[in-house]
Amino acid sequence: MAAEKKSMPGTLDLWSPSFRVAVFALAASSIGSLIADFYGVLSLRNATLWVFLPSMLILACGAWVDQVRGTGAFCRAIKGGLVAGLIAAVAYDLFRLPFVFARPLGLDGFIPSLNLFKVFPRFGAMILNQPLEQPVYSVAAHAAGWAYHFANGATLGILYVACVGNPARRHWGWAVLLAAGLELGMLLTPYPAVFAIPVTPRFIGVTMAAHFVFGVTLGLWARRLFANSGAKSGQ
């Protein structure tokens, strides 16, 4: 009798358009936390603790519920978007490495030397409620900042999947458009001023190329992961 009363799994659709809007909003809480700090709405520390981390917990709970009672599309989307986003973040940083180490490697005669990683310990300092500018940043500030950076990559992957539904049925160019649009939008916020980043044509060219790499990697890996899993998470 208990078995008869137990609801059948595989009937709860958590990947409908309305749920995808909710996933988009929850995933956007990562970069949204930083933007909230820029405009004095919430500090990055408070936004991370009280908005971003709870949002990630909600997504994790939703994935668990979908795995137990749903069709599995929601869970596959969260996992696939997260993995694709992390891989894209690694590709993004690898592309920028030659510019960061151009001078020590003697490459500055061919490519510009740009301190493209300077914001990461500052992210960590903001999260740990430390001064933004420090002579030497602690290991904890570096760790928190890099963790936040990769969290942004992962959540952007989830956000992309929420936008397109099933990446296996979409062109990877949509991921490039999303990544490039996000970077252009960030350059219009107080982001460059807060971190004392000179917005020169050289900087814009390099950072847009890096986001192109991020978008291509995200789009292609999301397609591959969803095609391999046979996901049917959207049209």
Steps between C-alpha positions, in 0.01 A plus 500: 500500500784738586647441157164581338469828690850609408493743208658376183836655410560662166178704490612834647618741228746745654640616165196688373547861381391641836751286688771599254432867577547419869826316424622799298430734792666272755810449284523875432535560876874432466591790274203691639664499843797691361278748316298555819823597676593747225172686542490490880203262526687228691865437569649209309549324834132529601373428149717187486388377842131587481415492128752308291569201727129449586422518128752223433343294779158541341638382164663200667175411677308537175745266325456245780120520486509462122729198530258335744159608370550679169591424143871560561517789252551762772779302666675436168477868412654615829781245482568556131496878527725496805760271339498689168532831684797381704678366190434831324642692798820294483531564124438870564784519753739296287446742212586792728814345651742622227381858553537474878853357478610674180774701674656217709494271196648764272190510281415866553664587171229300322194518725390758757577444867172528691427425865178318422494303826525802732130493588498151651664571837289814516186288458624293792574807709146627440348165595717479815422862594863606463633825347469500123856620442776322691880485455485120523181293489457201728472143380137508616427806282656334196311174566165673554551719194589215268214291638261786425647534150439134419156519661420776251612272216291209626188709556537664159491148356177429690360835394576421135325164518199666661489741206521244219332199664695227325843610370518194273226661292649848495799652320801564723501860376229582753750433777747741336229765482418450867865518611582803287181679602574439867852644468380806310237554767758470779720762334207742525468443876740646761709179464801664325502798740469287815800286404696781330499327161597726209238440230732537202439363148770242571328384819159487331642296211667245727209463740246464217722236337517317835122507531473372145714203608278456806184507288626258235620256767174528693283455193691203360540319832135554591396353163732204552385429856132522414535296182687227689246493781206488262345788690157609392494822698323741271440580137 
